[in-house]
Amino acid sequence: MRFFPRCLSFLLFIAALALTSVPTVHADEGLTVAAGAGYKRLVDELCAAYSTKTGVTVNKIFGNMGQITAQAKESGAIDFIIGDKHFLDSTKLSFTDEVTIGQGKLVAAVAKGVKIDNLDALTDAAITRIAIADSEKAIYGHAAREFLNNKGLWHQIQPKLLMVGTVPQVTAYVLTGEVDVGFINLTEALAIKDKVALIIPIDEKLYSPILIVAKRLRNSTNNNASASFVAFLQSGEAQSMLKKQGL
């Protein structure tokens, strides 16, 4: 007679665990996740961990946010977009679930061999090329332009300015020494810190706040996989990755 209550308690315990677990997903129910190119390394890491845990294949698309949202509108095949909340909320896309990824931070990466320790030096004759991402379509290009305007530097550096499509393109120019300084996000900067002369933080009061979120498109049909991806992004494992990546 003692066996039954113990068995019942065990079954109730298992049932309680089932109620709090990540939703069951079939391995062939894939997801498509699109993100700003400045978060490629982070999204690659998150999606690899998620796939290992669930067996779900994640197709990834990267670009500036203008490219990403245009593709989402045209294709209807994207499940999640990871990017700046303010920008995504301003689009005509319809979203459902939203998970906060973290606060984005703008920094300046200084190429090796370049000797400056503050950004007032951008007007110096020794600084000849400065790169930012497209200020109309890439959130960190927009933030860089805001910062430079607020510092009174934007018009002064026009002859030196190189505007490219995405943050990784800015990084590439800095690493090859084709520009002296490039404006990128902190997550990207942490990955290249040993390959540049200096990473200069930007005063967050001098550009609009950048809240990075993962938003699910309302027309996504991969319900189980989407629910499990949201649960994963909220897990301790994912939060640890985000913290390590400067978010």
VENZILIN-V307759 format. One record per pair of residues at least 24 apart in sequence whose C-alpha atoms are under 10 Angstrom apart, sorted by the first residue. I is the first residue (numbers start at 1). J is the second residue. Records with the same first field share a line. If there is no record, write none. Layout:
I->J ; J
//
This chain:
20->231
21->228 ; 231
22->54 ; 224 ; 225 ; 227 ; 228 ; 229 ; 230 ; 231 ; 232 ; 235
23->54 ; 223 ; 224 ; 225 ; 226 ; 227 ; 228 ; 229 ; 231
24->54 ; 224 ; 225 ; 227 ; 228
25->54 ; 55 ; 56 ; 222 ; 223 ; 224 ; 225 ; 226 ; 227 ; 228
26->54 ; 55 ; 56 ; 224 ; 225
27->51 ; 54 ; 55 ; 56 ; 57 ; 225
28->55 ; 56 ; 57 ; 225
29->55 ; 56 ; 57 ; 58 ; 221 ; 222 ; 223 ; 224 ; 225 ; 226
30->55 ; 56 ; 57 ; 58 ; 59 ; 79 ; 222 ; 224 ; 225 ; 226
31->56 ; 57 ; 58 ; 59 ; 60 ; 77 ; 78 ; 79 ; 80 ; 220 ; 221 ; 222 ; 223 ; 225 ; 226 ; 229
32->57 ; 58 ; 59 ; 60 ; 61 ; 77 ; 78 ; 79 ; 80 ; 81 ; 220 ; 222 ; 226
33->58 ; 59 ; 60 ; 61 ; 62 ; 77 ; 78 ; 79 ; 80 ; 81 ; 82 ; 214 ; 215 ; 216
34->59 ; 60 ; 61 ; 62 ; 63 ; 65 ; 68 ; 69 ; 71 ; 72 ; 78 ; 79 ; 80 ; 81 ; 82 ; 83 ; 214 ; 215
35->60 ; 61 ; 62 ; 63 ; 64 ; 65 ; 67 ; 68 ; 69 ; 80 ; 81 ; 82 ; 83 ; 84 ; 213 ; 214
36->61 ; 62 ; 63 ; 64 ; 65 ; 66 ; 67 ; 68 ; 81 ; 82 ; 83 ; 84 ; 138 ; 139 ; 140 ; 166 ; 167 ; 168 ; 212
37->61 ; 62 ; 63 ; 64 ; 65 ; 68 ; 82 ; 83 ; 138 ; 165 ; 166 ; 167 ; 168 ; 169 ; 188
38->62 ; 63 ; 64 ; 83 ; 133 ; 138 ; 139 ; 140 ; 166 ; 167 ; 168 ; 169 ; 170 ; 171 ; 184 ; 185 ; 186 ; 187 ; 188 ; 189
39->63 ; 82 ; 83 ; 167 ; 168 ; 185 ; 186 ; 187 ; 188 ; 212 ; 245
40->167 ; 168 ; 187 ; 188
41->187 ; 188 ; 191 ; 245
42->187 ; 188 ; 191 ; 241 ; 242 ; 244 ; 245 ; 246 ; 247
43->82 ; 242
45->238 ; 241 ; 242
46->229 ; 232 ; 233 ; 237 ; 238 ; 239 ; 241 ; 242
47->229 ; 232 ; 233 ; 238
49->232 ; 237 ; 238 ; 241
50->228 ; 229 ; 231 ; 232 ; 233 ; 237 ; 238
51->229
53->232
54->225 ; 228 ; 229 ; 232
56->225 ; 228 ; 229
57->225
58->225
62->166
63->137 ; 138 ; 165 ; 166 ; 167 ; 168
64->133 ; 134 ; 135 ; 136 ; 137 ; 138 ; 139 ; 140 ; 141 ; 165 ; 166 ; 167
65->136 ; 137 ; 138 ; 139 ; 166
66->91 ; 134 ; 136 ; 137 ; 138 ; 139
67->137 ; 138 ; 165
68->137
69->93 ; 137
72->217
73->217
76->217 ; 218 ; 219 ; 220
77->217 ; 219 ; 220 ; 221
78->216 ; 217 ; 218 ; 219 ; 220 ; 221
79->215 ; 216 ; 217 ; 218 ; 219 ; 220 ; 221 ; 222 ; 223 ; 225 ; 226
80->213 ; 214 ; 215 ; 216 ; 217 ; 218 ; 220 ; 226 ; 229 ; 230
81->213 ; 214 ; 215 ; 216 ; 217
82->212 ; 213 ; 214 ; 215 ; 216
83->138 ; 139 ; 210 ; 211 ; 212 ; 213 ; 214 ; 215
84->138 ; 139 ; 140 ; 209 ; 210 ; 211 ; 212 ; 213 ; 214 ; 215
85->209 ; 210 ; 211 ; 212 ; 213 ; 214 ; 215
86->139 ; 208 ; 209 ; 210 ; 211 ; 212 ; 213
87->137 ; 138 ; 139 ; 210 ; 211 ; 212
88->212 ; 213 ; 214 ; 215
89->215
93->217 ; 218 ; 219
94->215 ; 216 ; 217 ; 218 ; 219
95->215 ; 216 ; 217 ; 218 ; 219 ; 220
96->215 ; 216 ; 217 ; 218 ; 219 ; 220
97->214 ; 215 ; 216 ; 217 ; 218 ; 226 ; 227 ; 230
98->213 ; 214 ; 215 ; 216 ; 217 ; 230
99->212 ; 213 ; 214 ; 215 ; 216 ; 230 ; 231 ; 233 ; 234
100->211 ; 212 ; 213 ; 214 ; 215 ; 233 ; 234
101->211 ; 212 ; 213 ; 214 ; 233 ; 234 ; 238 ; 239 ; 242 ; 243 ; 247
102->210 ; 211 ; 212 ; 213 ; 214 ; 239 ; 242 ; 243 ; 245 ; 246 ; 247
103->209 ; 210 ; 211 ; 212 ; 213 ; 246 ; 247
104->139 ; 140 ; 185 ; 186 ; 187 ; 204 ; 209 ; 210 ; 211 ; 212 ; 213 ; 246 ; 247
105->140 ; 143 ; 184 ; 185 ; 186 ; 187 ; 201 ; 202 ; 203 ; 204 ; 207 ; 209 ; 210 ; 211 ; 212 ; 246 ; 247
106->139 ; 140 ; 141 ; 143 ; 144 ; 147 ; 183 ; 184 ; 185 ; 186 ; 187 ; 188 ; 189 ; 200 ; 201 ; 202 ; 203 ; 204 ; 207 ; 209 ; 210
107->140 ; 143 ; 144 ; 182 ; 183 ; 184 ; 185 ; 186 ; 187 ; 188 ; 189 ; 199 ; 200 ; 201 ; 202 ; 203 ; 204
108->132 ; 144 ; 181 ; 182 ; 183 ; 184 ; 185 ; 186 ; 189 ; 198 ; 199 ; 200 ; 201 ; 202
109->170 ; 171 ; 174 ; 175 ; 180 ; 181 ; 182 ; 183 ; 184 ; 185 ; 186 ; 188 ; 189 ; 192 ; 193 ; 195 ; 196 ; 197 ; 198 ; 199 ; 200 ; 201
110->171 ; 174 ; 175 ; 177 ; 179 ; 180 ; 181 ; 182 ; 183 ; 193 ; 195 ; 196 ; 197 ; 198 ; 199 ; 200
111->171 ; 173 ; 174 ; 175 ; 176 ; 177 ; 178 ; 179 ; 180 ; 181 ; 182 ; 195 ; 196 ; 197 ; 198 ; 199
112->174 ; 175 ; 176 ; 177 ; 180 ; 181 ; 194 ; 195 ; 196 ; 197 ; 198
113->177 ; 180 ; 196 ; 197 ; 198
114->177 ; 179 ; 180 ; 181 ; 196 ; 197 ; 198
115->180 ; 197 ; 198
116->180 ; 181 ; 197 ; 198 ; 200
117->197 ; 198 ; 199 ; 200
118->198 ; 199 ; 200 ; 201 ; 202
119->148 ; 151 ; 153 ; 181 ; 200 ; 201 ; 202
120->148 ; 151 ; 152 ; 153
122->148 ; 153 ; 156 ; 157 ; 160 ; 180 ; 181
123->153 ; 154 ; 156 ; 157 ; 160
124->157
125->160
126->180
127->157 ; 160 ; 179 ; 180 ; 181
128->157 ; 159 ; 160 ; 161 ; 178 ; 179 ; 180 ; 181
129->157 ; 158 ; 159 ; 160 ; 161 ; 162 ; 173 ; 174 ; 177 ; 178 ; 179 ; 180 ; 181 ; 182
130->157 ; 158 ; 159 ; 160 ; 161 ; 162 ; 163 ; 170 ; 173 ; 174 ; 178 ; 179 ; 180 ; 181 ; 182 ; 183
131->160 ; 161 ; 162 ; 163 ; 164 ; 167 ; 169 ; 170 ; 171 ; 173 ; 174 ; 178 ; 179 ; 180 ; 181 ; 182 ; 183 ; 184
132->161 ; 162 ; 163 ; 164 ; 165 ; 166 ; 167 ; 169 ; 170 ; 171 ; 181 ; 182 ; 183 ; 184
133->162 ; 163 ; 164 ; 165 ; 166 ; 167 ; 168 ; 169 ; 170 ; 171 ; 182 ; 183 ; 184
134->162 ; 163 ; 164 ; 165 ; 166 ; 167 ; 170
135->163 ; 164 ; 165 ; 166
136->165
137->165 ; 166
138->164 ; 165 ; 166 ; 167
139->166 ; 167 ; 184 ; 185 ; 208 ; 210
140->166 ; 167 ; 183 ; 184 ; 185 ; 207 ; 210
141->165 ; 166 ; 167 ; 170 ; 183 ; 184 ; 185
142->207 ; 208
143->183 ; 184 ; 185 ; 202 ; 204 ; 206 ; 207 ; 208 ; 209 ; 210
144->182 ; 183 ; 184 ; 185 ; 202 ; 206 ; 207
145->183 ; 207
146->206 ; 207 ; 208
147->202 ; 203 ; 204 ; 205 ; 206 ; 207 ; 208
148->206 ; 207
149->206 ; 207
150->205 ; 206 ; 207
151->206
171->196
185->246
186->245 ; 246 ; 247
187->242 ; 243 ; 244 ; 245 ; 246 ; 247
188->245 ; 246
189->245 ; 246
190->244 ; 245 ; 246
191->245
211->247
212->247
//
